[in-house]
Amino acid sequence: MTTELLHQVLQFDMPADSVVSNYFRKHKNLGQRERHTLAETVYTVLRQRLLFQHFAQTGFGPMERRLTLLGWQGSDKFLQACMESHEQKWLAGVQAIDRSTLAPKLRHNLPDWLANPLMAQLGEEDFWPLAASLNEGAELDLRVNLLKSKREEVQAALKAAGIESEPTPYSPWGLRVPGKPALNKLELFTKGLVEVQDEGSQLLALLLDAKRSEMVVDFCAGAGGKTLALGAAMRNTGRLYAFDVSGHRLDALKPRMARSGLSNVYPAQIAHERDERIKRLTGKIDRVLVDAPCSGLGTLRRNPDLKWRQSPKAVEELRVKQAAILASAARLLKSGGRLVYATCSLLQSENEDIANAFSAEHKDFVALPAAEVLEKAHVSQAASLDQNGFLRLWPHRHHTDGFFAAVWERK
Protein backbone atom coordinates (compact mmCIF):
# COMPACT_ATOMS: atom_id res chain seq x y z
CA MET A 1 0.00 0.00 0.00
CA THR A 2 2.88 2.36 0.74
CA THR A 3 4.21 2.05 -2.81
CA GLU A 4 0.73 2.78 -4.19
CA LEU A 5 0.39 5.92 -2.06
CA LEU A 6 3.94 7.02 -2.83
CA HIS A 7 3.29 6.66 -6.57
CA GLN A 8 0.27 8.95 -6.28
CA VAL A 9 2.14 11.56 -4.24
CA LEU A 10 5.12 11.63 -6.62
CA GLN A 11 2.88 12.70 -9.50
CA PHE A 12 2.86 16.14 -7.80
CA ASP A 13 -0.61 16.86 -9.19
CA MET A 14 -1.92 17.85 -5.75
CA PRO A 15 -0.45 18.82 -2.36
CA ALA A 16 0.90 15.72 -0.62
CA ASP A 17 -1.29 16.18 2.45
CA SER A 18 -4.40 16.18 0.23
CA VAL A 19 -3.28 13.01 -1.56
CA VAL A 20 -2.60 11.27 1.77
CA SER A 21 -5.94 12.39 3.24
CA ASN A 22 -7.85 11.20 0.15
CA TYR A 23 -6.06 7.85 0.27
CA PHE A 24 -6.96 7.32 3.91
CA ARG A 25 -10.61 8.20 3.22
CA LYS A 26 -10.68 5.49 0.56
CA HIS A 27 -9.00 2.96 2.88
CA LYS A 28 -10.97 3.37 6.09
CA ASN A 29 -9.87 -0.09 7.29
CA LEU A 30 -6.35 1.21 8.01
CA GLY A 31 -5.50 1.49 11.69
CA GLN A 32 -3.82 4.45 13.36
CA ARG A 33 -0.40 2.77 13.39
CA GLU A 34 -0.66 1.84 9.70
CA ARG A 35 -1.68 5.35 8.76
CA HIS A 36 1.24 6.79 10.71
CA THR A 37 3.72 4.45 9.00
CA LEU A 38 2.39 5.19 5.51
CA ALA A 39 2.33 8.96 6.00
CA GLU A 40 5.73 9.22 7.68
CA THR A 41 7.36 6.99 5.04
CA VAL A 42 5.94 9.12 2.23
CA TYR A 43 7.07 12.34 3.89
CA THR A 44 10.56 10.96 4.54
CA VAL A 45 10.90 10.13 0.84
CA LEU A 46 9.72 13.62 -0.11
CA ARG A 47 12.23 15.23 2.25
CA GLN A 48 15.18 13.19 0.92
CA ARG A 49 14.00 12.54 -2.61
CA LEU A 50 17.25 13.42 -4.39
CA LEU A 51 19.33 11.25 -2.07
CA PHE A 52 16.96 8.30 -2.21
CA GLN A 53 16.64 8.47 -6.00
CA HIS A 54 20.43 8.41 -6.21
CA PHE A 55 20.63 5.33 -3.98
CA ALA A 56 17.71 3.67 -5.75
CA GLN A 57 19.61 3.60 -9.04
CA THR A 58 21.78 0.80 -7.64
CA GLY A 59 18.81 -1.43 -6.72
CA PHE A 60 16.37 -3.61 -8.62
CA GLY A 61 12.60 -3.72 -8.94
CA PRO A 62 9.95 -0.96 -9.13
CA MET A 63 11.27 2.51 -8.22
CA GLU A 64 8.48 3.18 -5.68
CA ARG A 65 9.38 -0.03 -3.83
CA ARG A 66 13.05 0.92 -3.61
CA LEU A 67 12.13 4.40 -2.38
CA THR A 68 9.76 2.88 0.19
CA LEU A 69 12.53 0.60 1.52
CA LEU A 70 14.87 3.59 1.86
CA GLY A 71 12.31 5.79 3.60
CA TRP A 72 10.54 3.18 5.73
CA GLN A 73 9.32 4.58 9.06
CA GLY A 74 7.51 1.55 10.46
CA SER A 75 8.52 -1.67 12.22
CA ASP A 76 12.00 -2.84 11.23
CA LYS A 77 10.95 -6.43 11.93
CA PHE A 78 8.04 -6.09 9.50
CA LEU A 79 10.33 -4.53 6.87
CA GLN A 80 12.90 -7.34 7.13
CA ALA A 81 10.15 -9.93 6.73
CA CYS A 82 8.86 -8.22 3.56
CA MET A 83 12.24 -7.98 1.81
CA GLU A 84 13.96 -10.49 -0.44
CA SER A 85 17.51 -11.43 0.55
CA HIS A 86 19.02 -9.34 -2.27
CA GLU A 87 16.99 -6.32 -1.06
CA GLN A 88 18.22 -6.80 2.50
CA LYS A 89 21.82 -6.87 1.25
CA TRP A 90 21.29 -3.80 -0.94
CA LEU A 91 19.63 -1.79 1.83
CA ALA A 92 22.34 -2.67 4.34
CA GLY A 93 24.98 -1.51 1.85
CA VAL A 94 23.21 1.79 1.26
CA GLN A 95 22.77 2.43 4.97
CA ALA A 96 26.49 1.91 5.51
CA ILE A 97 27.45 4.74 3.13
CA ASP A 98 28.97 7.80 4.81
CA ARG A 99 26.59 10.50 3.63
CA SER A 100 29.03 13.28 4.45
CA THR A 101 31.10 12.14 1.46
CA LEU A 102 28.26 12.67 -1.02
CA ALA A 103 27.71 15.64 -3.32
CA PRO A 104 26.14 18.73 -1.68
CA LYS A 105 22.86 18.34 -3.58
CA LEU A 106 22.40 14.82 -2.17
CA ARG A 107 23.02 16.09 1.35
CA HIS A 108 20.74 19.13 1.36
CA ASN A 109 17.99 17.65 -0.86
CA LEU A 110 16.93 21.01 -2.25
CA PRO A 111 16.51 22.05 -5.89
CA ASP A 112 19.28 24.36 -7.16
CA TRP A 113 16.91 27.32 -7.65
CA LEU A 114 16.18 27.23 -3.89
CA ALA A 115 19.53 26.08 -2.47
CA ASN A 116 21.61 28.70 -4.31
CA PRO A 117 19.85 31.85 -3.02
CA LEU A 118 19.65 30.43 0.51
CA MET A 119 23.37 29.66 0.46
CA ALA A 120 24.10 33.20 -0.79
CA GLN A 121 21.81 34.72 1.84
CA LEU A 122 22.94 32.70 4.87
CA GLY A 123 26.51 31.68 4.05
CA GLU A 124 27.70 28.09 4.13
CA GLU A 125 28.05 27.88 7.92
CA ASP A 126 24.38 28.72 8.51
CA PHE A 127 22.98 27.09 5.37
CA TRP A 128 23.75 23.51 6.37
CA PRO A 129 21.95 23.62 9.74
CA LEU A 130 18.93 25.08 7.92
CA ALA A 131 19.04 22.33 5.29
CA ALA A 132 19.25 19.68 8.01
CA SER A 133 16.28 21.19 9.89
CA LEU A 134 14.14 21.18 6.72
CA ASN A 135 14.66 17.41 6.47
CA GLU A 136 13.19 16.88 9.94
CA GLY A 137 9.60 16.90 11.17
CA ALA A 138 8.06 19.97 12.79
CA GLU A 139 7.08 20.43 16.42
CA LEU A 140 3.43 20.54 17.43
CA ASP A 141 2.54 23.95 18.85
CA LEU A 142 -0.74 24.97 20.46
CA ARG A 143 -2.15 28.43 21.07
CA VAL A 144 -4.11 28.86 24.27
CA ASN A 145 -7.38 30.74 23.79
CA LEU A 146 -7.02 33.35 26.51
CA LEU A 147 -10.74 34.15 26.29
CA LYS A 148 -11.43 30.77 27.87
CA SER A 149 -8.35 29.75 29.84
CA LYS A 150 -4.77 30.48 30.87
CA ARG A 151 -1.60 28.82 29.64
CA GLU A 152 -0.74 27.19 32.98
CA GLU A 153 -4.30 25.82 33.31
CA VAL A 154 -4.18 24.26 29.85
CA GLN A 155 -0.75 22.83 30.53
CA ALA A 156 -2.07 21.18 33.72
CA ALA A 157 -5.11 19.80 31.86
CA LEU A 158 -2.87 18.34 29.15
CA LYS A 159 -0.73 16.68 31.79
CA ALA A 160 -3.84 15.20 33.40
CA ALA A 161 -4.66 13.71 29.98
CA GLY A 162 -1.17 12.16 29.81
CA ILE A 163 0.26 14.76 27.42
CA GLU A 164 3.42 16.63 28.40
CA SER A 165 3.97 20.17 27.15
CA GLU A 166 6.19 23.18 27.72
CA PRO A 167 5.66 26.91 27.17
CA THR A 168 6.85 28.14 23.80
CA PRO A 169 10.07 30.18 24.19
CA TYR A 170 8.79 33.35 22.51
CA SER A 171 4.99 33.48 22.31
CA PRO A 172 3.19 34.09 25.65
CA TRP A 173 0.19 32.21 24.20
CA GLY A 174 1.85 28.96 23.18
CA LEU A 175 2.56 25.42 24.38
CA ARG A 176 4.82 22.93 22.59
CA VAL A 177 3.87 19.25 22.65
CA PRO A 178 6.33 16.44 21.79
CA GLY A 179 5.24 13.86 19.25
CA LYS A 180 1.86 13.92 17.57
CA PRO A 181 -0.77 13.03 20.16
CA ALA A 182 -4.43 12.92 19.12
CA LEU A 183 -5.92 16.16 20.42
CA ASN A 184 -9.14 16.58 18.44
CA LYS A 185 -11.24 14.51 20.86
CA LEU A 186 -9.93 16.15 24.03
CA GLU A 187 -12.36 18.45 25.81
CA LEU A 188 -9.66 21.13 25.73
CA PHE A 189 -9.88 21.11 21.94
CA THR A 190 -13.60 20.56 21.41
CA LYS A 191 -14.44 23.41 23.80
CA GLY A 192 -12.04 25.80 22.09
CA LEU A 193 -9.45 26.23 24.83
CA VAL A 194 -6.62 25.49 22.38
CA GLU A 195 -5.93 25.67 18.66
CA VAL A 196 -3.09 24.03 16.77
CA GLN A 197 -0.92 26.92 15.59
CA ASP A 198 2.83 27.15 14.96
CA GLU A 199 4.57 29.55 17.32
CA GLY A 200 5.75 31.60 14.35
CA SER A 201 2.17 32.14 13.24
CA GLN A 202 1.29 33.25 16.78
CA LEU A 203 4.09 35.82 16.63
CA LEU A 204 2.58 37.37 13.49
CA ALA A 205 -0.63 38.04 15.41
CA LEU A 206 1.37 39.45 18.33
CA LEU A 207 3.21 41.74 15.91
CA LEU A 208 -0.09 43.27 14.80
CA ASP A 209 -0.97 43.78 18.51
CA ALA A 210 -4.70 44.25 17.92
CA LYS A 211 -6.49 46.06 20.75
CA ARG A 212 -9.97 46.09 22.26
CA SER A 213 -12.71 47.83 20.25
CA GLU A 214 -10.54 48.41 17.17
CA MET A 215 -11.41 47.77 13.53
CA VAL A 216 -8.98 45.14 12.23
CA VAL A 217 -8.57 43.31 8.92
CA ASP A 218 -6.96 39.93 8.31
CA PHE A 219 -6.52 40.47 4.58
CA CYS A 220 -5.63 36.91 3.51
CA ALA A 221 -7.34 35.00 6.29
CA GLY A 222 -7.37 31.48 4.82
CA ALA A 223 -8.71 28.99 7.36
CA GLY A 224 -8.35 31.64 10.05
CA GLY A 225 -5.60 30.57 12.43
CA LYS A 226 -4.32 34.10 12.85
CA THR A 227 -7.86 35.51 12.68
CA LEU A 228 -8.78 33.55 15.81
CA ALA A 229 -5.64 34.72 17.58
CA LEU A 230 -6.42 38.34 16.71
CA GLY A 231 -10.03 38.02 17.85
CA ALA A 232 -8.92 36.67 21.21
CA ALA A 233 -6.33 39.47 21.56
CA MET A 234 -9.16 41.95 20.96
CA ARG A 235 -11.06 40.24 23.82
CA ASN A 236 -13.98 39.57 21.47
CA THR A 237 -14.67 43.30 21.04
CA GLY A 238 -14.44 45.63 18.06
CA ARG A 239 -14.80 44.37 14.52
CA LEU A 240 -12.45 41.88 12.83
CA TYR A 241 -12.85 41.31 9.08
CA ALA A 242 -11.52 38.02 7.68
CA PHE A 243 -11.08 38.47 3.91
CA ASP A 244 -10.04 35.77 1.47
CA VAL A 245 -10.61 34.94 -2.19
CA SER A 246 -11.39 31.32 -1.27
CA GLY A 247 -14.83 30.62 0.11
CA HIS A 248 -13.76 27.05 0.78
CA ARG A 249 -11.00 28.21 3.13
CA LEU A 250 -13.34 30.63 4.90
CA ASP A 251 -15.85 27.81 5.39
CA ALA A 252 -13.16 25.98 7.38
CA LEU A 253 -13.01 29.01 9.70
CA LYS A 254 -16.66 28.75 10.79
CA PRO A 255 -16.45 25.64 13.03
CA ARG A 256 -13.25 27.01 14.54
CA MET A 257 -15.00 30.29 15.33
CA ALA A 258 -17.82 28.37 17.00
CA ARG A 259 -15.35 26.52 19.24
CA SER A 260 -13.42 29.69 20.04
CA GLY A 261 -16.43 31.62 21.35
CA LEU A 262 -15.63 34.64 19.16
CA SER A 263 -18.47 36.81 17.91
CA ASN A 264 -16.45 39.79 16.63
CA VAL A 265 -15.23 38.07 13.41
CA TYR A 266 -16.83 38.84 10.04
CA PRO A 267 -15.65 36.45 7.30
CA ALA A 268 -16.10 37.73 3.74
CA GLN A 269 -15.11 36.22 0.42
CA ILE A 270 -13.64 38.78 -1.97
CA ALA A 271 -13.02 38.55 -5.71
CA HIS A 272 -9.59 40.20 -5.60
CA GLU A 273 -7.61 42.80 -3.67
CA ARG A 274 -9.56 45.65 -5.31
CA ASP A 275 -12.99 44.27 -4.37
CA GLU A 276 -15.70 46.89 -3.68
CA ARG A 277 -16.14 45.60 -0.12
CA ILE A 278 -12.54 46.55 0.55
CA LYS A 279 -12.83 49.98 -1.06
CA ARG A 280 -15.68 50.88 1.31
CA LEU A 281 -13.29 50.48 4.25
CA THR A 282 -10.58 52.79 2.86
CA GLY A 283 -9.05 54.91 5.61
CA LYS A 284 -11.21 53.41 8.36
CA ILE A 285 -9.13 50.50 9.72
CA ASP A 286 -6.83 50.53 12.76
CA ARG A 287 -4.71 47.47 11.91
CA VAL A 288 -4.24 45.27 8.84
CA LEU A 289 -2.45 41.93 8.62
CA VAL A 290 -1.39 40.81 5.15
CA ASP A 291 -0.28 37.19 5.41
CA ALA A 292 0.32 37.13 1.69
CA PRO A 293 0.04 34.18 -0.71
CA CYS A 294 3.58 32.87 -1.04
CA SER A 295 5.70 29.89 -2.01
CA GLY A 296 5.26 28.38 1.47
CA LEU A 297 8.91 27.33 1.55
CA GLY A 298 9.16 28.13 5.25
CA THR A 299 6.86 25.15 5.90
CA LEU A 300 9.05 22.49 4.24
CA ARG A 301 9.25 20.51 7.49
CA ARG A 302 5.48 19.99 7.21
CA ASN A 303 5.07 20.22 3.43
CA PRO A 304 8.26 18.83 1.85
CA ASP A 305 6.55 18.36 -1.52
CA LEU A 306 6.55 22.14 -1.99
CA LYS A 307 10.24 22.20 -2.91
CA TRP A 308 9.42 19.90 -5.85
CA ARG A 309 6.09 21.52 -6.77
CA GLN A 310 7.20 25.17 -6.69
CA SER A 311 9.36 26.85 -9.35
CA PRO A 312 11.18 30.15 -9.97
CA LYS A 313 8.41 31.12 -12.41
CA ALA A 314 5.73 30.50 -9.78
CA VAL A 315 7.68 32.59 -7.23
CA GLU A 316 7.98 35.48 -9.67
CA GLU A 317 4.23 35.39 -10.31
CA LEU A 318 3.64 35.41 -6.56
CA ARG A 319 5.88 38.47 -6.15
CA VAL A 320 3.63 40.48 -8.46
CA LYS A 321 0.57 39.37 -6.50
CA GLN A 322 2.23 40.11 -3.14
CA ALA A 323 3.10 43.68 -4.11
CA ALA A 324 -0.42 44.33 -5.42
CA ILE A 325 -2.13 42.91 -2.33
CA LEU A 326 0.12 44.88 0.03
CA ALA A 327 -0.54 48.14 -1.81
CA SER A 328 -4.31 47.58 -1.75
CA ALA A 329 -4.34 46.58 1.92
CA ALA A 330 -2.38 49.71 2.87
CA ARG A 331 -5.22 51.93 1.62
CA LEU A 332 -7.49 50.63 4.37
CA LEU A 333 -5.48 52.15 7.19
CA LYS A 334 -6.34 55.35 8.99
CA SER A 335 -3.66 57.75 10.20
CA GLY A 336 -1.68 56.06 12.99
CA GLY A 337 -2.81 52.61 11.83
CA ARG A 338 -0.50 49.59 11.76
CA LEU A 339 0.27 47.43 8.72
CA VAL A 340 1.99 44.03 8.88
CA TYR A 341 3.17 42.19 5.76
CA ALA A 342 4.06 38.55 6.34
CA THR A 343 4.91 35.37 4.47
CA CYS A 344 5.90 31.81 5.34
CA SER A 345 8.67 31.93 2.75
CA LEU A 346 12.43 31.72 3.25
CA LEU A 347 13.26 33.69 0.10
CA GLN A 348 14.48 37.27 0.25
CA SER A 349 12.70 37.95 -3.05
CA GLU A 350 9.30 37.38 -1.41
CA ASN A 351 10.23 39.09 1.82
CA GLU A 352 12.76 41.92 2.22
CA ASP A 353 12.56 42.85 -1.47
CA ILE A 354 8.75 43.31 -1.32
CA ALA A 355 8.93 45.20 1.98
CA ASN A 356 11.73 47.53 0.87
CA ALA A 357 9.96 48.29 -2.41
CA PHE A 358 6.78 49.16 -0.50
CA SER A 359 8.68 51.51 1.84
CA ALA A 360 10.30 53.25 -1.13
CA GLU A 361 6.95 53.80 -2.86
CA HIS A 362 4.83 54.71 0.18
CA LYS A 363 6.43 57.60 2.06
CA ASP A 364 3.34 57.97 4.24
CA PHE A 365 4.25 54.70 5.99
CA VAL A 366 7.03 54.53 8.59
CA ALA A 367 8.77 51.21 9.19
CA LEU A 368 8.83 50.03 12.82
CA PRO A 369 11.60 47.78 14.20
CA ALA A 370 10.20 44.30 14.80
CA ALA A 371 12.06 43.84 18.10
CA GLU A 372 10.58 47.03 19.55
CA VAL A 373 7.04 46.04 18.55
CA LEU A 374 7.41 42.49 19.88
CA GLU A 375 8.79 43.66 23.22
CA LYS A 376 5.72 45.82 23.73
CA ALA A 377 3.59 42.74 22.96
CA HIS A 378 5.37 40.84 25.79
CA VAL A 379 7.26 38.49 23.47
CA SER A 380 10.30 36.88 25.13
CA GLN A 381 13.78 37.34 23.59
CA ALA A 382 12.33 39.72 21.01
CA ALA A 383 15.73 40.99 19.92
CA SER A 384 16.75 37.51 18.75
CA LEU A 385 13.82 37.47 16.31
CA ASP A 386 14.74 40.77 14.65
CA GLN A 387 16.89 40.78 11.51
CA ASN A 388 17.56 44.25 10.10
CA GLY A 389 14.32 45.54 11.57
CA PHE A 390 12.20 42.70 10.23
CA LEU A 391 10.84 39.64 11.99
CA ARG A 392 12.82 36.66 10.63
CA LEU A 393 12.13 33.17 11.92
CA TRP A 394 14.25 30.21 10.83
CA PRO A 395 13.49 26.54 11.59
CA HIS A 396 17.09 25.78 12.61
CA ARG A 397 17.40 28.82 14.89
CA HIS A 398 13.95 29.27 16.37
CA HIS A 399 12.28 25.84 15.96
CA THR A 400 9.33 27.44 14.19
CA ASP A 401 8.31 27.41 10.56
CA GLY A 402 10.17 29.94 8.45
CA PHE A 403 8.39 33.29 8.69
CA PHE A 404 9.05 36.88 7.66
CA ALA A 405 7.19 40.02 8.68
CA ALA A 406 7.58 43.77 8.21
CA VAL A 407 5.70 46.41 10.24
CA TRP A 408 4.71 49.96 9.32
CA GLU A 409 2.67 52.74 10.87
CA ARG A 410 0.77 55.19 8.70
CA LYS A 411 1.65 58.84 9.33
Protein Blocks (a to p, Z undefined) as FASTA:
>chain_A
ZZmmmmmmmnomacfklmmmmmmmmmmmbcfklmmmmmmmmmmmmmmmmmmmmmmmmmgc
jfklmmmmmmocbdfklmmmmpcfklmmmmmmmmmpcfklpcfklmnopafklmmmmmmm
nommlmmmmmmmmmpccdddddddfklmcfklmmmmmmmnopacdddfklmkbccdehjd
dfklpmklmnopaccddfklmmmmmmnopaehiacddfblmnolmmmmmmmmnnopajdd
dddfblklmmmmmmmmmmnopakbccdddfblkbfklmmmgokafbdcdddddehlmmmm
mmmmlmmmgcfklmmmmmmmmmmmmmmmmmmpcghiacddddfbfbfklmmmmmmmmmmm
mmkbccddfklmmmmnopahklmmpgghiacddfklnopacddddddddZZ
